[in-house]
Amino acid sequence: MAFSDAVRLSVGTLTALPTGVVRQVDRRTARTAMVLAPLAVLPVALGAVAAGYLARLAGLPTLISGLLVVGVLALGTRGLHLDGLADTVDGLGSGWDRAKALDVMRRGDVGPMGVTALVLVLAAQAVASGAVLDDAAGALLLVLLICCSRVALSLVCRLGVPAARPEGLGAAVAGSVPTRVAVLSWALVGALLAAATGWSGTSWWLVPAAAGVAVLAVVLLVRRCVRRFGGVTGDVMGAAVEIAFTVLVVLVAR
């Protein structure tokens, strides 16, 4: 039962797909759910890349293909990760103390800094995704990049990283993933992306190097949020996913 709850929690949190009721959320369930994140998003990734690739085959501009990928991803995840990015940027840039910064993140509105972050990130993702969708091999690589970007959650939720609030998604999953599991997860990402260079035509070192840069970006984000907010929240999780995907797809695009 714990594993099925973990699957439902992972899919229900990371996608808009129906999952049913999660009966129990304990530390074991939370840990498994975060580790399963790359698989949970696979159906959405396949749908998003298929939409973009079909547009490319139809002769539509590269940017339109990339925009379709980003748009379907947003629909398939209810835009939660993008909302988390905007809220996190607003909180970090608010200039208030910890309590007020967290209150800024809790509100439903988006400030100018959050809007700017969304525009820049979505533009970068769309342009780079369209460039990666060069052929069928590029389409498969893009699916892999989307799924691998969700491994960022293992870093946000690793052992020793506290929750900023006593309630919410962050409190449920913060500190649930052992550090060794987070490290092994990213090592697997590097190995998968290295293997992908064989059929994608990308330089053998570029894709694994992109994974390393993505890890660094997420670690720096988590460190900054812990110092600023006292821990991580569900918004920080969403921001980490978007940052990881942006770094991966931009560095891989050719």
Backbone torsions as a table, in degrees:
resi	resn	phi	psi	omega
1	MET	NA	-36.9	-178.2
2	ALA	-61.6	-40.2	-178.7
3	PHE	-68.5	-41.8	179.1
4	SER	-64.5	-36.4	175.4
5	ASP	-65.1	-37.8	178.8
6	ALA	-64.6	-41.2	178.0
7	VAL	-63.1	-46.0	179.7
8	ARG	-62.7	-41.3	-180.0
9	LEU	-64.4	-43.6	-178.7
10	SER	-65.5	-50.5	-178.5
11	VAL	-67.0	-41.9	-178.6
12	GLY	-68.1	-31.1	179.6
13	THR	-79.7	-38.4	-170.6
14	LEU	-98.7	-10.6	-179.3
15	THR	-139.5	172.6	176.3
16	ALA	-94.8	8.5	-178.7
17	LEU	-71.3	141.5	178.7
18	PRO	-68.7	138.4	-175.6
19	THR	-130.6	-16.8	-174.2
20	GLY	88.1	-175.3	-174.3
21	VAL	-84.6	134.2	172.0
22	VAL	-86.8	114.4	-172.7
23	ARG	-77.1	-32.9	-177.0
24	GLN	-148.2	131.8	176.7
25	VAL	-121.2	97.3	174.3
26	ASP	-112.9	-174.8	-175.4
27	ARG	-63.4	-37.7	179.9
28	ARG	-66.4	-43.1	178.5
29	THR	-63.3	-42.8	-179.9
30	ALA	-63.0	-43.7	179.7
31	ARG	-61.3	-47.2	-179.3
32	THR	-64.2	-38.9	-179.9
33	ALA	-62.0	-41.9	-179.5
34	MET	-69.4	-36.4	179.3
35	VAL	-69.7	-31.8	-179.5
36	LEU	-80.3	-1.5	-174.0
37	ALA	-51.8	-44.8	-179.4
38	PRO	-61.8	-34.7	178.7
39	LEU	-77.4	-33.1	-178.7
40	ALA	-62.0	-34.9	-176.0
41	VAL	-89.6	-2.4	-175.7
42	LEU	-56.0	-46.3	179.8
43	PRO	-59.9	-39.8	178.8
44	VAL	-67.4	-40.7	179.2
45	ALA	-62.2	-43.1	179.1
46	LEU	-62.8	-42.9	179.2
47	GLY	-65.0	-41.8	-178.9
48	ALA	-65.9	-46.3	-178.8
49	VAL	-68.9	-36.7	177.4
50	ALA	-60.5	-42.3	179.3
51	ALA	-62.5	-45.0	179.8
52	GLY	-67.0	-40.1	-177.8
53	TYR	-70.1	-38.3	177.1
54	LEU	-63.8	-37.3	176.5
55	ALA	-64.5	-37.7	178.4
56	ARG	-66.2	-41.6	178.4
57	LEU	-65.4	-29.2	179.1
58	ALA	-77.8	-3.2	177.4
59	GLY	88.8	10.2	178.5
60	LEU	-72.2	156.9	-178.8
61	PRO	-57.7	152.6	-179.7
62	THR	-56.6	-41.1	-178.3
63	LEU	-64.3	-37.2	177.7
64	ILE	-62.7	-41.2	177.8
65	SER	-60.2	-45.0	178.9
66	GLY	-64.1	-40.1	178.5
67	LEU	-63.7	-36.9	177.2
68	LEU	-64.2	-42.2	177.8
69	VAL	-58.7	-50.3	-178.0
70	VAL	-64.9	-39.8	-179.3
71	GLY	-66.1	-44.6	179.0
72	VAL	-66.8	-37.4	175.5
73	LEU	-59.6	-43.5	179.4
74	ALA	-63.1	-43.2	178.5
75	LEU	-65.0	-41.7	-176.8
76	GLY	-71.5	-14.9	178.5
77	THR	-116.0	9.5	-177.4
78	ARG	61.3	15.9	180.0
79	GLY	68.6	14.5	-174.8
80	LEU	-65.3	-39.8	-179.4
81	HIS	-67.4	-38.9	177.5
82	LEU	-66.0	-40.6	175.9
83	ASP	-61.6	-40.3	178.2
84	GLY	-64.0	-39.2	177.5
85	LEU	-61.6	-49.4	-178.7
86	ALA	-61.2	-45.4	-179.0
87	ASP	-65.4	-38.9	179.8
88	THR	-65.5	-44.4	178.4
89	VAL	-63.2	-42.2	176.9
90	ASP	-60.8	-41.8	179.6
91	GLY	-66.2	-44.4	-180.0
92	LEU	-65.2	-33.2	-177.1
93	GLY	-96.8	6.8	-173.3
94	SER	-70.8	-30.4	-177.8
95	GLY	81.0	-2.3	178.9
96	TRP	-85.5	175.0	174.9
97	ASP	-74.1	179.3	-174.0
98	ARG	-56.0	-49.0	-175.4
99	ALA	-62.7	-43.8	-179.0
100	LYS	-71.8	-34.2	177.5
101	ALA	-63.9	-41.7	177.1
102	LEU	-65.6	-33.8	177.5
103	ASP	-67.3	-37.5	176.1
104	VAL	-59.8	-43.1	-179.7
105	MET	-68.0	-28.7	-176.0
106	ARG	-76.6	-24.8	-178.4
107	ARG	-67.0	157.6	-179.0
108	GLY	-83.8	-16.6	-177.6
109	ASP	-82.4	162.0	179.3
110	VAL	-118.6	128.9	-179.9
111	GLY	-83.8	177.5	-178.1
112	PRO	-61.6	-35.1	179.1
113	MET	-68.8	-39.6	177.7
114	GLY	-65.1	-40.7	177.9
115	VAL	-62.9	-43.9	179.3
116	THR	-60.7	-43.4	179.0
117	ALA	-61.8	-42.7	179.9
118	LEU	-62.9	-45.7	-179.4
119	VAL	-60.5	-47.1	-177.3
120	LEU	-65.6	-45.0	-177.6
121	VAL	-67.6	-45.9	180.0
122	LEU	-64.9	-38.5	177.7
123	ALA	-63.9	-45.9	179.9
124	ALA	-62.7	-43.7	179.9
125	GLN	-63.8	-41.7	-177.9
126	ALA	-66.3	-47.5	-179.2
127	VAL	-62.7	-46.4	-177.5
128	ALA	-69.8	-39.4	179.1
129	SER	-62.6	-41.9	177.5
130	GLY	-61.6	-36.5	179.4
131	ALA	-70.1	-36.5	179.9
132	VAL	-68.9	-31.4	-178.0
133	LEU	-75.8	55.0	-178.4
134	ASP	-79.0	-36.6	-177.0
135	ASP	-156.8	-172.7	-178.7
136	ALA	-62.6	-37.3	178.4
137	ALA	-64.4	-39.4	177.4
138	GLY	-65.4	-36.0	177.9
139	ALA	-63.8	-44.0	177.7
140	LEU	-64.1	-38.3	177.8
141	LEU	-63.6	-40.0	-179.4
142	LEU	-65.4	-39.3	174.8
143	VAL	-58.6	-43.6	179.8
144	LEU	-63.8	-40.4	179.7
145	LEU	-64.6	-41.5	178.7
146	ILE	-62.0	-47.5	-179.6
147	CYS	-64.6	-44.2	-177.9
148	CYS	-65.5	-29.1	179.9
149	SER	-62.5	-25.2	-179.9
150	ARG	-73.2	-12.7	175.0
151	VAL	-67.5	-13.0	174.0
152	ALA	-55.2	-29.6	-179.4
153	LEU	-63.8	-28.3	178.5
154	SER	-67.0	-28.4	177.6
155	LEU	-79.6	-40.2	178.7
156	VAL	-64.7	-36.5	-174.1
157	CYS	-101.7	18.1	-177.0
158	ARG	-72.1	158.4	-178.4
159	LEU	-57.7	133.3	179.5
160	GLY	100.3	-14.6	176.7
161	VAL	-92.5	115.1	-175.0
162	PRO	-80.9	165.4	172.8
163	ALA	-86.1	143.2	-179.6
164	ALA	-77.3	-25.3	-180.0
165	ARG	-127.3	155.7	178.5
166	PRO	-79.8	-5.3	-179.8
167	GLU	-130.5	172.0	177.3
168	GLY	94.0	178.9	-177.5
169	LEU	-62.9	-39.1	-179.7
170	GLY	-58.6	-42.4	179.9
171	ALA	-65.9	-31.1	-177.6
172	ALA	-73.2	-32.7	-172.4
173	VAL	-116.6	-12.7	-178.6
174	ALA	-59.8	135.8	177.2
175	GLY	70.7	14.9	-175.5
176	SER	-89.2	-18.9	-175.5
177	VAL	-101.8	119.0	177.2
178	PRO	-58.2	145.4	-177.2
179	THR	-58.2	-38.6	-179.3
180	ARG	-63.9	-33.4	178.1
181	VAL	-69.6	-40.4	177.9
182	ALA	-62.5	-42.9	179.9
183	VAL	-65.2	-44.9	179.7
184	LEU	-64.4	-36.8	179.5
185	SER	-62.1	-43.8	-179.6
186	TRP	-74.2	-29.7	174.5
187	ALA	-64.3	-39.4	176.9
188	LEU	-65.1	-39.4	176.4
189	VAL	-59.2	-47.4	179.1
190	GLY	-59.5	-41.1	-179.7
191	ALA	-66.8	-42.9	179.3
192	LEU	-63.7	-42.9	-179.3
193	LEU	-70.3	-33.1	175.6
194	ALA	-64.7	-41.1	178.3
195	ALA	-66.0	-32.1	-178.4
196	ALA	-66.3	-23.9	-179.0
197	THR	-65.5	-22.1	-178.7
198	GLY	-66.6	-33.3	-178.5
199	TRP	-111.7	-3.0	179.8
200	SER	-97.2	-13.0	-179.3
201	GLY	80.4	5.7	179.2
202	THR	-82.2	150.4	177.1
203	SER	-52.8	137.8	-171.0
204	TRP	-59.2	-27.4	-175.3
205	TRP	-95.0	-17.0	-169.5
206	LEU	-68.2	-47.1	-174.7
207	VAL	-68.9	-47.0	175.3
208	PRO	-61.5	-35.1	177.4
209	ALA	-63.9	-38.3	177.0
210	ALA	-61.3	-38.4	177.1
211	ALA	-62.2	-39.7	178.1
212	GLY	-64.0	-40.8	177.9
213	VAL	-66.0	-38.6	178.2
214	ALA	-62.7	-42.0	176.7
215	VAL	-58.8	-47.4	-179.7
216	LEU	-60.1	-43.5	-179.1
217	ALA	-62.1	-43.3	-179.1
218	VAL	-69.0	-41.4	178.2
219	VAL	-60.5	-43.1	179.0
220	LEU	-65.2	-39.1	177.0
221	LEU	-62.1	-47.4	-179.1
222	VAL	-62.3	-43.0	180.0
223	ARG	-61.2	-43.6	180.0
224	ARG	-65.0	-41.6	-178.5
225	CYS	-68.4	-36.6	177.4
226	VAL	-64.1	-41.2	178.5
227	ARG	-69.0	-37.2	-174.8
228	ARG	-83.1	-43.4	-174.3
229	PHE	-106.2	-11.1	-175.8
230	GLY	87.7	2.9	-179.2
231	GLY	164.6	-163.3	-178.1
232	VAL	-114.4	160.2	178.4
233	THR	-131.7	177.4	174.4
234	GLY	-61.1	-33.3	177.5
235	ASP	-63.0	-40.8	179.4
236	VAL	-64.2	-36.4	176.8
237	MET	-60.7	-46.5	178.5
238	GLY	-62.3	-42.4	179.1
239	ALA	-61.8	-39.9	-179.8
240	ALA	-63.4	-40.9	178.5
241	VAL	-62.1	-47.0	-178.6
242	GLU	-65.8	-39.7	178.9
243	ILE	-66.6	-43.5	179.8
244	ALA	-61.3	-45.9	-180.0
245	PHE	-64.4	-41.4	-179.9
246	THR	-61.6	-46.3	179.8
247	VAL	-61.7	-47.1	-177.8
248	LEU	-61.2	-51.3	-172.9
249	VAL	-72.6	-34.1	179.5
250	VAL	-68.4	-41.9	-178.1
251	LEU	-73.9	-25.6	-178.9
252	VAL	-86.3	-27.4	-176.9
253	ALA	-56.5	141.3	-177.6
254	ARG	-135.2	NA	NA
